[in-house]
Amino acid sequence: MLLDGPRLATDVVVGAEDRGDDIVVFAHGILGNKANWKSFAKRLCERVPRVRCVLLDLRRHGESHDERLDPDTDTVRGAAADIHRTLAVQGLHPRVLVGHSWGGKAMLALGLTDDPGDPILAGVEHVVVVDSPPGTRTFHGGAGEELERVMAAISSLPPGLARDRKHLVEQLQGKGMSMPLAQWMTTNLVALPTPLDDGHAFRFKFDLDAARRMLVDFGALDLWPALLAHHDKPAIHMVRGGKSDRWKPDEQARLQAAVDAGVVTDVVLPSAGHWVHTDDPEGLLAVIAPLCA
Protein backbone atom coordinates (compact mmCIF):
# COMPACT_ATOMS: atom_id res chain seq x y z
CA MET A 1 0.00 0.00 0.00
CA LEU A 2 1.31 3.41 -0.97
CA LEU A 3 2.22 6.12 1.52
CA ASP A 4 1.38 8.89 -0.93
CA GLY A 5 -2.31 9.66 -0.72
CA PRO A 6 -5.12 10.76 1.59
CA ARG A 7 -4.61 10.34 5.32
CA LEU A 8 -7.17 10.15 8.07
CA ALA A 9 -7.72 12.52 10.98
CA THR A 10 -6.85 10.89 14.30
CA ASP A 11 -7.30 11.43 18.00
CA VAL A 12 -5.28 9.72 20.73
CA VAL A 13 -6.23 8.58 24.22
CA VAL A 14 -3.34 7.31 26.32
CA GLY A 15 -3.10 5.34 29.52
CA ALA A 16 -1.04 6.49 32.49
CA GLU A 17 1.73 3.99 31.66
CA ASP A 18 1.75 4.46 27.89
CA ARG A 19 5.09 3.74 26.20
CA GLY A 20 3.82 3.80 22.63
CA ASP A 21 4.17 0.08 21.94
CA ASP A 22 0.71 -1.21 22.93
CA ILE A 23 -1.49 0.47 20.34
CA VAL A 24 -5.17 -0.19 19.73
CA VAL A 25 -6.76 1.43 16.66
CA PHE A 26 -10.51 2.13 16.48
CA ALA A 27 -12.77 2.76 13.48
CA HIS A 28 -16.38 4.00 13.70
CA GLY A 29 -19.42 3.08 11.62
CA ILE A 30 -21.16 4.89 8.78
CA LEU A 31 -22.26 8.47 9.58
CA GLY A 32 -20.11 8.37 12.72
CA ASN A 33 -16.80 9.91 13.73
CA LYS A 34 -13.81 9.20 15.93
CA ALA A 35 -15.51 10.66 19.02
CA ASN A 36 -17.89 7.67 19.00
CA TRP A 37 -15.12 5.55 20.54
CA LYS A 38 -13.66 8.14 22.93
CA SER A 39 -15.54 7.19 26.09
CA PHE A 40 -14.78 3.52 25.54
CA ALA A 41 -11.11 4.28 24.83
CA LYS A 42 -10.82 6.12 28.14
CA ARG A 43 -12.25 3.10 29.97
CA LEU A 44 -9.81 0.80 28.20
CA CYS A 45 -6.86 3.01 29.16
CA GLU A 46 -8.00 2.94 32.78
CA ARG A 47 -8.29 -0.85 32.67
CA VAL A 48 -4.96 -1.35 30.85
CA PRO A 49 -2.82 1.74 31.68
CA ARG A 50 -0.05 1.05 29.17
CA VAL A 51 -2.43 1.13 26.20
CA ARG A 52 -2.50 3.91 23.61
CA CYS A 53 -5.80 4.21 21.72
CA VAL A 54 -5.79 5.76 18.25
CA LEU A 55 -9.23 6.87 17.08
CA LEU A 56 -9.82 7.38 13.36
CA ASP A 57 -12.19 9.50 11.30
CA LEU A 58 -12.88 7.32 8.27
CA ARG A 59 -12.85 8.86 4.80
CA ARG A 60 -15.39 11.64 4.20
CA HIS A 61 -16.40 11.51 7.86
CA GLY A 62 -15.45 13.78 10.75
CA GLU A 63 -12.31 15.70 9.79
CA SER A 64 -11.16 13.29 7.04
CA HIS A 65 -12.11 15.19 3.89
CA ASP A 66 -8.87 15.16 1.89
CA GLU A 67 -9.38 16.73 -1.55
CA ARG A 68 -7.38 13.86 -3.09
CA LEU A 69 -10.08 11.33 -2.21
CA ASP A 70 -11.37 9.60 -5.34
CA PRO A 71 -15.11 8.79 -5.33
CA ASP A 72 -14.26 5.49 -7.06
CA THR A 73 -12.38 4.43 -3.92
CA ASP A 74 -15.27 5.13 -1.52
CA THR A 75 -15.18 1.45 -0.64
CA VAL A 76 -14.38 -0.83 2.28
CA ARG A 77 -11.00 -1.67 0.75
CA GLY A 78 -10.40 2.01 0.02
CA ALA A 79 -10.98 2.76 3.70
CA ALA A 80 -8.66 -0.10 4.69
CA ALA A 81 -5.96 1.44 2.49
CA ASP A 82 -6.56 4.83 4.15
CA ILE A 83 -6.10 3.27 7.59
CA HIS A 84 -2.92 1.48 6.57
CA ARG A 85 -1.46 4.63 4.99
CA THR A 86 -2.28 6.74 8.04
CA LEU A 87 -0.67 4.26 10.42
CA ALA A 88 2.42 3.99 8.22
CA VAL A 89 2.90 7.75 7.89
CA GLN A 90 2.53 8.21 11.65
CA GLY A 91 4.88 5.30 12.37
CA LEU A 92 2.24 3.42 14.34
CA HIS A 93 2.46 -0.35 14.74
CA PRO A 94 -0.79 -1.54 16.33
CA ARG A 95 -1.32 -4.76 18.24
CA VAL A 96 -5.13 -4.64 18.05
CA LEU A 97 -7.56 -3.32 15.44
CA VAL A 98 -11.17 -2.62 16.46
CA GLY A 99 -14.01 -1.55 14.20
CA HIS A 100 -17.75 -1.13 14.60
CA SER A 101 -20.26 -1.87 11.82
CA TRP A 102 -18.95 -0.37 8.53
CA GLY A 103 -15.62 0.31 10.24
CA GLY A 104 -15.56 -3.29 11.45
CA LYS A 105 -15.64 -4.59 7.88
CA ALA A 106 -12.87 -2.15 6.92
CA MET A 107 -10.73 -3.39 9.83
CA LEU A 108 -11.45 -7.00 8.86
CA ALA A 109 -10.40 -6.31 5.26
CA LEU A 110 -7.18 -4.75 6.55
CA GLY A 111 -6.48 -7.62 8.94
CA LEU A 112 -6.99 -10.19 6.18
CA THR A 113 -4.49 -8.47 3.85
CA ASP A 114 -2.18 -11.19 2.55
CA ASP A 115 1.22 -9.51 2.88
CA PRO A 116 3.38 -11.23 5.51
CA GLY A 117 6.20 -8.75 4.98
CA ASP A 118 4.11 -5.67 5.65
CA PRO A 119 5.78 -3.74 8.51
CA ILE A 120 2.51 -2.24 9.76
CA LEU A 121 0.43 -5.40 9.74
CA ALA A 122 3.19 -7.72 10.98
CA GLY A 123 2.60 -6.69 14.58
CA VAL A 124 -1.21 -6.91 14.52
CA GLU A 125 -2.21 -9.76 16.80
CA HIS A 126 -5.98 -9.29 17.01
CA VAL A 127 -8.84 -7.84 14.95
CA VAL A 128 -12.07 -7.21 16.85
CA VAL A 129 -15.07 -6.87 14.54
CA VAL A 130 -17.99 -5.33 16.44
CA ASP A 131 -21.41 -6.29 15.06
CA SER A 132 -20.40 -6.37 11.41
CA PRO A 133 -21.18 -9.48 9.32
CA PRO A 134 -18.50 -10.30 6.71
CA GLY A 135 -20.92 -11.23 3.93
CA THR A 136 -23.11 -9.46 1.41
CA ARG A 137 -26.44 -7.82 2.12
CA THR A 138 -29.06 -5.60 0.57
CA PHE A 139 -30.23 -2.52 2.42
CA HIS A 140 -33.96 -3.12 2.27
CA GLY A 141 -35.87 -3.67 5.49
CA GLY A 142 -34.54 -3.90 9.02
CA ALA A 143 -31.33 -1.97 9.59
CA GLY A 144 -31.13 -0.98 5.94
CA GLU A 145 -34.58 0.57 6.09
CA GLU A 146 -33.53 2.50 9.22
CA LEU A 147 -30.44 3.84 7.44
CA GLU A 148 -32.51 4.90 4.45
CA ARG A 149 -34.92 6.75 6.74
CA VAL A 150 -32.02 8.50 8.47
CA MET A 151 -30.47 9.54 5.17
CA ALA A 152 -33.80 10.72 3.79
CA ALA A 153 -34.42 12.79 6.92
CA ILE A 154 -30.97 14.37 6.71
CA SER A 155 -31.40 15.13 3.00
CA SER A 156 -34.63 17.01 3.68
CA LEU A 157 -33.12 19.37 6.25
CA PRO A 158 -32.29 23.02 5.33
CA PRO A 159 -28.67 23.90 4.36
CA GLY A 160 -27.74 25.19 7.80
CA LEU A 161 -29.64 22.42 9.64
CA ALA A 162 -30.76 24.14 12.84
CA ARG A 163 -30.46 27.08 15.22
CA ASP A 164 -28.90 24.80 17.83
CA ARG A 165 -28.58 21.13 18.71
CA LYS A 166 -31.88 21.00 20.59
CA HIS A 167 -33.65 22.38 17.51
CA LEU A 168 -32.01 19.72 15.33
CA VAL A 169 -33.16 16.94 17.66
CA GLU A 170 -36.71 18.29 17.42
CA GLN A 171 -36.49 18.43 13.62
CA LEU A 172 -35.20 14.86 13.33
CA GLN A 173 -37.80 13.54 15.76
CA GLY A 174 -40.41 15.25 13.64
CA LYS A 175 -39.20 13.14 10.72
CA GLY A 176 -39.68 9.91 12.67
CA MET A 177 -36.24 9.47 14.20
CA SER A 178 -35.98 8.19 17.77
CA MET A 179 -34.72 10.51 20.50
CA PRO A 180 -31.46 8.52 21.10
CA LEU A 181 -30.67 8.40 17.38
CA ALA A 182 -31.49 12.09 16.91
CA GLN A 183 -29.27 13.00 19.85
CA TRP A 184 -26.46 10.84 18.45
CA MET A 185 -26.69 12.69 15.12
CA THR A 186 -25.87 15.95 16.92
CA THR A 187 -22.41 14.53 17.74
CA ASN A 188 -21.70 14.83 14.00
CA LEU A 189 -22.24 18.58 13.81
CA VAL A 190 -19.74 21.33 13.11
CA ALA A 191 -20.58 25.03 13.38
CA LEU A 192 -20.58 27.09 10.20
CA PRO A 193 -18.15 30.04 10.38
CA THR A 194 -20.93 32.43 9.35
CA PRO A 195 -24.56 31.71 10.27
CA LEU A 196 -27.06 31.79 7.44
CA ASP A 197 -29.68 34.54 7.16
CA ASP A 198 -32.27 32.43 8.97
CA GLY A 199 -29.90 31.82 11.88
CA HIS A 200 -29.10 28.20 11.01
CA ALA A 201 -25.49 27.61 11.82
CA PHE A 202 -24.45 23.95 11.50
CA ARG A 203 -23.54 21.29 8.98
CA PHE A 204 -22.87 17.58 9.34
CA LYS A 205 -19.29 16.32 9.38
CA PHE A 206 -19.96 13.51 6.91
CA ASP A 207 -20.51 13.50 3.14
CA LEU A 208 -23.95 11.96 2.67
CA ASP A 209 -23.48 11.07 -1.02
CA ALA A 210 -20.20 9.34 -0.21
CA ALA A 211 -21.85 7.48 2.67
CA ARG A 212 -24.39 6.08 0.21
CA ARG A 213 -21.60 4.87 -2.08
CA MET A 214 -19.80 3.34 0.87
CA LEU A 215 -22.92 1.48 1.98
CA VAL A 216 -23.41 0.02 -1.50
CA ASP A 217 -19.86 -1.34 -1.46
CA PHE A 218 -20.28 -2.61 2.12
CA GLY A 219 -23.28 -4.63 1.01
CA ALA A 220 -21.59 -5.97 -2.13
CA LEU A 221 -18.29 -7.05 -0.56
CA ASP A 222 -18.07 -10.68 0.56
CA LEU A 223 -15.16 -11.26 2.95
CA TRP A 224 -16.18 -14.80 3.88
CA PRO A 225 -13.83 -16.52 1.39
CA ALA A 226 -10.80 -14.59 2.67
CA LEU A 227 -11.88 -15.12 6.28
CA LEU A 228 -12.37 -18.87 5.92
CA ALA A 229 -8.96 -19.16 4.25
CA HIS A 230 -7.31 -17.27 7.12
CA HIS A 231 -5.59 -19.51 9.69
CA ASP A 232 -2.71 -17.42 10.97
CA LYS A 233 -2.14 -14.10 12.70
CA PRO A 234 -4.04 -11.92 13.41
CA ALA A 235 -6.71 -13.68 15.43
CA ILE A 236 -10.21 -12.61 14.36
CA HIS A 237 -12.80 -11.94 17.05
CA MET A 238 -16.47 -11.36 16.21
CA VAL A 239 -18.44 -9.52 18.90
CA ARG A 240 -22.20 -9.34 18.42
CA GLY A 241 -25.08 -7.69 20.20
CA GLY A 242 -27.63 -10.23 21.33
CA LYS A 243 -30.40 -7.80 20.38
CA SER A 244 -28.80 -6.72 17.10
CA ASP A 245 -30.70 -7.10 13.83
CA ARG A 246 -27.56 -7.14 11.66
CA TRP A 247 -27.00 -10.91 11.59
CA LYS A 248 -29.28 -12.87 9.26
CA PRO A 249 -29.75 -16.62 9.92
CA ASP A 250 -27.46 -17.62 7.05
CA GLU A 251 -24.71 -15.32 8.34
CA GLN A 252 -25.06 -16.80 11.81
CA ALA A 253 -24.78 -20.30 10.36
CA ARG A 254 -21.63 -19.37 8.44
CA LEU A 255 -20.18 -17.79 11.55
CA GLN A 256 -20.82 -20.95 13.59
CA ALA A 257 -19.09 -23.00 10.91
CA ALA A 258 -16.11 -20.63 11.06
CA VAL A 259 -16.01 -20.96 14.85
CA ASP A 260 -16.13 -24.77 14.56
CA ALA A 261 -13.24 -24.60 12.08
CA GLY A 262 -11.19 -22.53 14.52
CA VAL A 263 -11.06 -19.55 12.18
CA VAL A 264 -12.74 -17.00 14.46
CA THR A 265 -14.03 -16.55 17.98
CA ASP A 266 -17.61 -15.41 18.52
CA VAL A 267 -18.82 -13.47 21.56
CA VAL A 268 -22.45 -12.47 22.01
CA LEU A 269 -23.28 -9.76 24.55
CA PRO A 270 -26.94 -10.50 25.32
CA SER A 271 -28.02 -7.05 26.54
CA ALA A 272 -26.50 -5.12 23.63
CA GLY A 273 -28.04 -4.08 20.37
CA HIS A 274 -26.05 -2.95 17.34
CA TRP A 275 -24.34 -0.18 19.35
CA VAL A 276 -22.37 -2.66 21.42
CA HIS A 277 -19.78 -0.22 22.78
CA THR A 278 -22.47 2.06 24.18
CA ASP A 279 -25.05 -0.61 25.13
CA ASP A 280 -22.59 -2.83 27.01
CA PRO A 281 -19.16 -1.16 27.32
CA GLU A 282 -18.18 -3.37 30.26
CA GLY A 283 -18.96 -6.50 28.26
CA LEU A 284 -16.88 -5.27 25.34
CA LEU A 285 -14.07 -4.25 27.68
CA ALA A 286 -14.03 -7.80 29.01
CA VAL A 287 -13.33 -8.95 25.45
CA ILE A 288 -10.76 -6.34 24.39
CA ALA A 289 -8.77 -5.66 27.57
CA PRO A 290 -7.27 -9.20 27.77
CA LEU A 291 -6.09 -8.87 24.16
CA CYS A 292 -4.03 -5.83 25.20
CA ALA A 293 -2.44 -7.47 28.24
PyMOL commands that set and color helices and strands:
alter all, ss='L'
color gray80, all
select helices_A, chain A and resi 34-47+71-73+76-89+102-111+121-123+142-155+165-174+179-188+208-220+224-228+249-260+276-279+281-292
alter helices_A, ss='H'
color red, helices_A
select strands_A, chain A and resi 10-14+23-27+52-56+96-100+126-130+189-191+202-204+235-241+264-269
alter strands_A, ss='S'
color yellow, strands_A
deselect
rebuild
show_as cartoon
